[in-house]
Amino acid sequence: MEIWILVLGLVIGLVLGALLGVLWVRARSVGTVAAGMVDQAEVMQGLDRLSDQMQHLDRERARWQGQFETEVGRLQTETRTLSTALRKPQVRGRWGEMHLRRAVELAGLVDKCDFSEQVHLEDGRLRPDLVVHLSGNKELVVDSKVPLDAYLDAAAADNEDDYRTHLRRHTAQLRTHVDQLASKAYWRFLEESPEFVVLFVPAESFLSAALETEPGLIEYAAERRVVLASPTTLIALLRTVAHGWSHEALAEQAREIHRLGRDLHQRLGTMSTHLDGIGRSLNTAVTRYNQAIGSFDNRVLVAARRFNELSVTDDDLGTPRPVEIRAVERLSSVREDDRRAAENDGVPGPTVGSDTQAAYERS
């Protein structure tokens, strides 16, 4: 009986436990579903916001792409216009001259002073773009050349073969400019000019493209007394010229200081001679004066004083006083101080002579 009661209690406990477990599981499932529904709503809201942002970015991308295509089109138009203009010899030449002047100014040279533009030589038949004035009255000729037609064709080439063909033509054009410039021999018409001329190529890429095809082009030009120069090398060359000018100016100032020093030394010597002559003349004048006073007193006044003895007059005749020569203490002390200072410096001091340091006073 007790066993059945125990078994029945266990069964009832198991049933109640199972019911409680089922209820707990159901309650948890309901909470999970509710939480999932909340999370799903937040996700949907985030997706909506993301969709709005994507649509906004897509509209902005379309607007930016339109502006970019417009700018690219305008740039292509301007590039074609510039390319067409640079194919004209006059425009190309003027562009090269502008770059040449800019390089000269960056080098620190001054127009009409350190260089001259469009100088006429040989009765106007020759006209180099630039003549740089070097120190020592020497002059250097710089001429600008812009071989651009073949280079532009190479830049617009669609394949490697056309690119190489146009580059070879570009190199040939630059070599032709070298030959033409060498044939003019500008240095023959300038009195003080080095026997070479500078060929200025206004862009680094123009020269590097030619050297890529013909590495020996620089030696080819040098053999014909032509120096190839890009903006970088020309600025370095002209800065060397400007440095030479500064040294020439310093040397000229040193020569002027030397000339002025010699002049001053000569004038001081002349002045010292004059002062010495004045001192000697003063000594002579005082001596002559004292001699005249002595003669006047001994030979003239003696006879004149007898008028007093003869009662012709009661007034006594005054006697002129002789002049005494003596050194003034203040002047001699100054000379002594100068002498001591010179001895302290290791330089012999000036000697005090009666002709140069004496003062004359009437006593």
C-alpha positions in Angstrom: 0.0 0.0 0.0 2.8 2.4 0.9 4.6 1.4 -2.3 1.6 2.3 -4.4 1.3 5.7 -2.6 4.9 6.4 -3.3 4.6 5.4 -6.9 1.5 7.5 -7.3 3.3 10.5 -5.7 6.2 10.1 -8.2 3.8 9.9 -11.1 2.0 13.0 -10.0 5.3 14.8 -9.5 6.5 13.8 -13.0 3.3 15.0 -14.5 3.4 18.3 -12.7 7.1 18.7 -13.7 6.3 18.0 -17.3 3.4 20.5 -17.2 5.6 23.1 -15.7 8.4 22.4 -18.3 5.9 22.7 -21.1 4.6 26.0 -19.7 8.1 27.4 -19.3 9.1 26.4 -22.8 6.0 28.0 -24.2 6.6 31.2 -22.2 10.2 31.4 -23.5 9.2 30.8 -27.1 6.6 33.6 -26.9 9.3 36.0 -25.5 11.8 35.0 -28.2 9.2 35.6 -31.0 8.3 39.0 -29.5 12.0 40.0 -29.3 12.6 38.7 -32.8 9.7 40.8 -34.1 11.3 43.9 -32.4 14.7 43.2 -34.0 13.2 42.6 -37.4 11.5 46.0 -37.2 14.7 47.8 -36.4 16.5 45.9 -39.2 13.8 47.0 -41.7 14.1 50.6 -40.5 17.9 50.4 -41.0 17.5 48.9 -44.5 15.1 51.7 -45.4 17.6 54.3 -44.3 20.4 52.5 -46.2 18.2 52.4 -49.3 17.6 56.2 -49.1 21.3 56.8 -48.7 22.1 54.6 -51.7 19.6 56.4 -53.8 21.1 59.8 -52.7 24.6 58.5 -53.5 23.5 57.2 -56.9 21.9 60.6 -57.8 25.1 62.4 -56.6 27.3 59.9 -58.6 25.2 60.6 -61.7 25.6 64.4 -61.2 29.4 64.1 -60.5 29.8 61.9 -63.6 28.0 64.4 -65.7 30.2 67.2 -64.4 33.3 65.1 -64.9 32.4 64.2 -68.5 31.8 68.0 -69.1 35.2 68.9 -67.7 36.9 66.1 -69.6 35.2 67.3 -72.8 36.3 70.9 -72.2 39.8 69.8 -71.4 40.0 67.8 -74.6 38.7 70.8 -76.5 41.3 73.1 -74.9 44.0 70.5 -75.5 43.2 70.2 -79.2 43.1 74.0 -79.4 46.5 74.2 -77.7 47.9 71.5 -79.9 46.7 73.2 -83.0 48.1 76.5 -81.9 51.5 75.0 -81.0 51.8 73.5 -84.5 52.0 77.1 -85.8 55.7 78.2 -86.0 55.1 81.7 -84.8 53.1 80.6 -81.7 55.5 77.9 -81.0 58.5 80.3 -81.2 56.8 82.8 -78.9 56.0 80.1 -76.4 59.7 79.0 -76.4 60.8 82.6 -75.9 58.5 83.0 -72.9 59.9 79.9 -71.3 63.4 81.1 -72.0 62.8 84.5 -70.4 61.2 82.8 -67.4 64.2 80.6 -66.9 66.6 83.6 -67.1 64.6 85.5 -64.5 64.5 82.4 -62.2 68.3 82.3 -62.5 68.4 85.9 -61.0 69.5 87.8 -64.1 68.2 91.3 -64.8 67.0 92.5 -68.2 69.1 95.1 -70.0 71.8 94.6 -67.5 72.7 90.8 -67.4 71.1 89.9 -70.7 69.6 91.3 -73.9 66.8 89.9 -76.1 66.5 89.9 -79.9 70.0 91.2 -80.5 70.7 92.0 -84.2 74.0 90.7 -85.6 75.5 90.9 -89.0 73.4 93.9 -90.1 70.2 92.3 -88.8 70.6 89.1 -90.8 71.1 87.1 -87.5 69.0 87.6 -84.5 69.5 85.3 -81.5 66.8 85.1 -78.9 69.0 86.0 -76.0 72.6 87.2 -75.4 73.8 86.7 -71.8 76.5 89.2 -70.7 79.2 87.3 -68.8 81.8 88.8 -66.5 84.9 90.1 -68.2 82.8 91.7 -71.0 82.1 88.2 -72.5 78.8 87.3 -74.1 76.9 83.9 -74.5 74.3 83.3 -77.1 71.1 81.3 -76.2 68.6 80.4 -78.9 65.2 78.7 -78.3 64.0 75.9 -80.5 60.7 74.0 -80.1 60.6 70.8 -82.1 56.9 70.0 -81.4 55.1 68.6 -84.4 56.5 65.1 -84.3 56.3 65.0 -80.5 52.6 65.8 -80.5 52.1 63.1 -83.1 53.9 60.7 -80.9 51.8 61.6 -77.9 48.6 61.0 -79.9 49.8 57.7 -81.4 47.5 54.7 -80.9 50.2 52.0 -81.1 53.8 51.4 -80.2 55.0 51.4 -83.8 53.5 54.8 -84.7 54.9 56.1 -81.4 58.4 55.0 -82.2 58.2 56.4 -85.7 57.1 59.8 -84.6 59.8 59.8 -81.9 62.5 59.2 -84.5 61.1 62.0 -86.6 61.1 64.2 -83.5 64.8 63.4 -82.9 65.6 64.2 -86.5 63.9 67.6 -86.2 66.0 68.4 -83.1 69.1 67.3 -84.9 68.2 69.6 -87.8 67.9 72.5 -85.4 71.4 71.7 -84.1 72.8 71.8 -87.6 71.1 75.1 -88.4 72.2 76.7 -85.2 75.8 75.5 -85.7 75.9 76.9 -89.2 75.1 80.4 -87.9 78.2 80.5 -85.7 77.0 83.5 -83.6 80.3 83.7 -81.8 82.1 85.0 -84.9 80.1 88.2 -84.7 80.7 88.9 -81.0 84.0 90.2 -79.9 84.1 88.3 -76.5 82.1 85.1 -76.8 82.9 81.5 -76.1 82.9 79.4 -79.3 79.6 77.7 -78.7 75.9 78.5 -78.5 73.2 77.2 -76.2 70.2 75.6 -77.8 67.3 75.9 -75.3 64.6 73.2 -75.4 61.7 74.6 -73.3 60.5 71.3 -71.9 62.4 68.4 -70.2 60.2 65.9 -72.0 61.1 67.2 -75.5 64.8 66.6 -74.9 64.4 63.3 -73.0 62.2 61.9 -75.8 64.9 62.7 -78.3 67.6 61.2 -76.1 65.6 58.1 -75.7 65.7 57.5 -79.4 69.3 58.8 -80.0 71.4 58.7 -76.7 74.4 60.3 -78.6 72.5 63.4 -79.5 74.3 65.5 -76.9 77.7 64.5 -78.2 76.6 65.1 -81.7 75.6 68.7 -80.8 78.8 69.3 -78.8 80.9 68.4 -81.7 79.2 71.2 -83.6 79.7 73.7 -80.7 76.1 73.5 -79.7 75.1 72.8 -76.1 71.6 71.3 -75.6 69.9 72.8 -72.5 66.5 72.0 -70.9 65.0 74.5 -68.4 66.7 72.7 -65.5 70.2 72.7 -67.0 69.8 76.3 -68.4 68.9 77.7 -65.0 72.0 75.9 -63.5 74.1 77.4 -66.2 72.7 80.9 -65.8 73.1 80.8 -62.0 76.7 80.0 -62.5 76.8 83.2 -64.7 75.1 85.2 -62.0 77.6 83.8 -59.5 80.4 85.0 -61.7 78.9 88.4 -61.9 78.7 88.7 -58.1 82.4 87.8 -57.9 83.2 90.3 -60.6 81.4 93.0 -58.6 83.3 92.1 -55.5 86.6 92.2 -57.4 85.7 95.5 -58.8 84.9 96.9 -55.4 88.2 95.5 -54.1 90.1 97.3 -56.9 88.2 100.5 -56.2 89.1 100.2 -52.4 92.8 99.6 -53.4 92.7 102.7 -55.7 91.1 104.8 -53.0 93.6 103.6 -50.4 96.6 104.5 -52.6 95.0 107.9 -53.4 94.4 108.6 -49.7 97.9 107.5 -48.7 99.4 109.8 -51.4 97.2 112.7 -50.3 98.1 112.2 -46.6 101.8 112.2 -47.6 101.3 115.5 -49.5 99.4 117.0 -46.5 102.2 115.9 -44.2 104.7 117.6 -46.4 102.6 120.8 -46.4 102.2 120.8 -42.6 106.0 120.2 -42.2 106.6 123.2 -44.5 104.2 125.3 -42.5 106.0 124.4 -39.3 109.4 125.2 -40.9 108.0 128.5 -42.2 106.7 129.4 -38.8 110.1 128.7 -37.3 111.7 130.9 -40.0 109.2 133.7 -39.5 109.7 133.7 -35.7 113.4 133.7 -36.1 113.2 136.6 -38.7 110.8 138.4 -36.5 113.1 138.2 -33.5 116.1 139.3 -35.6 114.1 142.3 -36.8 113.1 143.2 -33.3 116.7 143.0 -32.1 117.9 145.1 -35.0 115.0 147.6 -34.5 115.8 147.9 -30.7 119.5 148.2 -31.1 119.7 150.4 -34.2 116.5 152.4 -34.4 115.1 152.8 -30.9 118.4 153.8 -29.5 118.4 156.9 -31.7 114.7 157.6 -31.1 115.1 157.5 -27.3 117.6 160.5 -27.5 114.6 162.7 -28.3 113.5 162.2 -24.6 117.0 163.3 -23.5 116.7 166.4 -25.7 113.2 167.1 -24.2 111.5 166.8 -27.6 108.9 164.6 -26.0 108.1 163.1 -22.6 106.5 159.8 -23.9 108.6 156.7 -23.7 108.8 154.5 -26.7 107.6 151.0 -26.2 109.8 148.1 -27.1 108.4 145.2 -29.2 108.7 141.9 -27.4 110.4 139.0 -29.0 108.4 135.7 -29.6 109.4 132.7 -27.6 109.1 129.2 -29.1 108.1 126.5 -26.7 106.1 123.3 -26.7 102.6 123.4 -25.3 102.1 120.9 -22.5 98.7 119.8 -23.7 99.9 118.9 -27.2 103.0 117.2 -25.9 101.0 115.1 -23.5 98.6 113.9 -26.3 101.6 112.9 -28.4 103.1 111.0 -25.4 99.8 109.1 -24.9 99.7 108.2 -28.6 103.3 107.0 -28.4 102.6 104.8 -25.3 99.5 103.4 -27.0 101.5 102.6 -30.1 104.2 100.9 -28.0 101.6 98.8 -26.3 100.4 97.6 -29.7 103.9 96.8 -30.7 104.2 99.7 -33.2 106.9 102.3 -32.7 105.3 105.6 -31.6 105.7 108.9 -33.4 108.7 111.1 -32.4 108.0 114.5 -31.1 110.0 117.1 -33.1 110.2 120.8 -32.5 109.1 121.5 -36.1 105.8 119.6 -35.8 104.7 119.8 -32.1 105.8 123.3 -31.1 103.3 126.0 -30.6 104.1 129.6 -30.9 103.0 132.1 -28.5 103.9 135.8 -28.1 105.4 136.4 -24.7 
